[in-house]
Amino acid sequence: MTMKIKSAAAVLLDAEHRCEDSGVKLTSRRRQVLNALLQEDRALSAYELMEVCNRESNEPMPAMSVYRILSFLEEQSLAHKLSSANKYVACSHITCAHQHYRRPQFLICNDCTKVQEVEVSSEALVAMEQVAETAGFHLESRQLELSGICNDCRNSQ
């Protein structure tokens, strides 16, 4: 993921600035959940995040709080939900200085479960919408979640 280039602390600082610019706060609990997502290449469920956060804190975080925090992180474009797995990943564009207008698309490894956020051209997405429309199908989501085998897993076989 792109964010691995910068340290988690630097990414969290960028996330804090983005929140300030939007008039909201990246509280210590929100920061804790986002940091847990930043530490992983794979998607995590809300309950997995709760376990990670509770291991690292003296004050237990209930599942409902994790769900509210994940909702906040999604609204601020700091995290994405993978609908196919009902899990979450940190946005790989947190540190970008420019606005991203394309919907996030994801490559998910079937072996190691690593997730990579990628950009798909607008033309490709429009073509998919047209195919769906021609088939008499209305898309409710334009987020692609493609599964396969990452190069690391493929090379280790």
C-alpha positions in Angstrom: 0.0 0.0 0.0 1.1 3.5 -0.7 0.9 4.6 2.9 3.7 2.2 3.9 6.2 4.6 2.4 5.5 7.0 5.3 5.6 6.0 8.9 2.3 5.3 10.6 3.0 8.3 12.8 3.3 10.6 9.7 0.1 9.1 8.2 -1.8 9.7 11.5 -0.6 13.3 11.5 -1.8 13.8 8.0 -5.1 12.2 9.0 -5.4 14.5 11.9 -4.9 17.5 9.6 -7.5 16.3 7.2 -10.0 15.9 10.1 -9.2 19.4 11.3 -9.7 20.8 7.8 -13.1 19.1 7.8 -14.0 20.6 11.2 -13.9 17.2 13.0 -11.5 15.6 15.5 -9.3 12.5 15.2 -9.8 11.5 18.9 -7.4 9.2 20.6 -9.8 6.2 20.1 -10.3 7.1 16.4 -6.5 7.4 16.1 -6.1 4.0 17.8 -8.4 2.2 15.3 -6.9 3.9 12.3 -3.4 3.0 13.6 -4.4 -0.6 13.9 -5.6 -0.5 10.2 -2.4 1.2 9.1 -0.3 -1.6 10.7 -1.9 -4.3 8.5 -1.7 -5.1 4.8 -4.9 -7.2 5.2 -8.4 -6.1 6.0 -9.7 -6.4 9.5 -13.2 -7.0 10.9 -14.6 -4.7 13.6 -14.1 -7.5 16.1 -10.5 -8.1 15.0 -9.9 -4.3 15.4 -11.5 -4.4 18.8 -9.2 -7.2 19.9 -6.1 -5.3 18.6 -7.2 -2.1 20.4 -8.0 -3.9 23.6 -4.6 -5.6 23.7 -2.9 -2.2 23.4 -5.0 -0.3 25.9 -5.9 -0.5 29.6 -9.4 0.8 28.8 -11.5 -1.7 26.9 -13.2 -0.6 23.7 -16.6 -2.1 23.1 -17.6 -3.4 19.6 -20.2 -0.7 19.2 -17.5 2.0 19.6 -15.4 0.4 17.0 -18.3 0.3 14.6 -19.0 4.1 15.2 -15.3 4.9 14.7 -15.2 2.9 11.5 -18.2 4.8 10.2 -16.4 8.1 11.1 -13.2 6.9 9.3 -15.2 6.0 6.2 -17.0 9.3 6.2 -13.6 11.1 6.4 -12.2 8.9 3.6 -9.6 7.5 6.0 -10.8 3.9 5.7 -12.7 1.7 3.3 -15.2 -1.1 3.9 -14.7 -4.2 1.8 -18.3 -5.3 1.3 -17.4 -8.8 0.2 -15.6 -9.6 3.4 -17.3 -7.1 5.8 -13.8 -5.9 6.7 -12.0 -2.6 6.7 -8.7 -1.2 5.4 -7.0 2.1 5.8 -7.2 4.4 2.7 -3.9 4.4 0.8 -4.4 8.0 -0.1 -4.4 9.6 3.3 -1.1 11.3 2.7 -1.9 12.6 -0.7 -2.0 16.4 -1.0 -4.5 16.2 -3.9 -8.1 15.1 -4.0 -9.0 11.7 -5.4 -12.2 11.6 -7.3 -12.2 7.9 -8.4 -13.9 5.3 -6.3 -11.5 3.0 -4.5 -11.0 -0.4 -6.1 -9.3 -3.4 -4.3 -7.2 -6.4 -5.1 -7.5 -9.1 -2.4 -5.1 -12.0 -2.2 -6.9 -15.3 -1.5 -3.9 -16.8 0.2 -2.4 -14.1 2.5 -5.5 -11.8 2.5 -3.3 -8.8 1.7 -5.4 -5.9 0.2 -4.1 -3.4 -2.3 -6.0 -0.3 -3.2 -5.8 0.5 -6.9 -7.1 3.1 -9.3 -9.3 2.0 -12.2 -9.9 4.3 -15.1 -13.3 6.2 -15.3 -13.7 4.6 -18.8 -13.5 1.1 -17.4 -16.0 1.9 -14.7 -18.4 3.5 -17.2 -18.1 0.4 -19.4 -19.0 -1.9 -16.5 -22.0 0.3 -15.7 -23.1 0.1 -19.3 -22.7 -3.7 -19.3 -24.8 -3.9 -16.2 -27.5 -1.6 -17.6 -27.6 -3.6 -20.9 -28.2 -6.7 -18.8 -31.0 -5.0 -17.0 -29.1 -4.7 -13.8 -28.7 -1.5 -11.6 -25.4 -1.2 -9.7 -25.8 -0.2 -6.1 -22.1 0.0 -5.6 -19.3 0.9 -8.0 -16.6 -0.5 -5.8 -14.7 -3.4 -7.3 -13.2 -6.1 -5.0 -11.2 -8.5 -7.2 -9.7 -11.6 -5.6 -6.7 -13.5 -6.8 -3.1 -14.3 -5.7 -0.5 -11.6 -5.0 3.0 -11.8 -6.5 4.5 -12.7 -3.1 2.2 -15.7 -2.6 2.6 -16.7 -6.3 6.4 -16.6 -6.1 6.5 -18.6 -2.9 4.5 -21.5 -4.5 
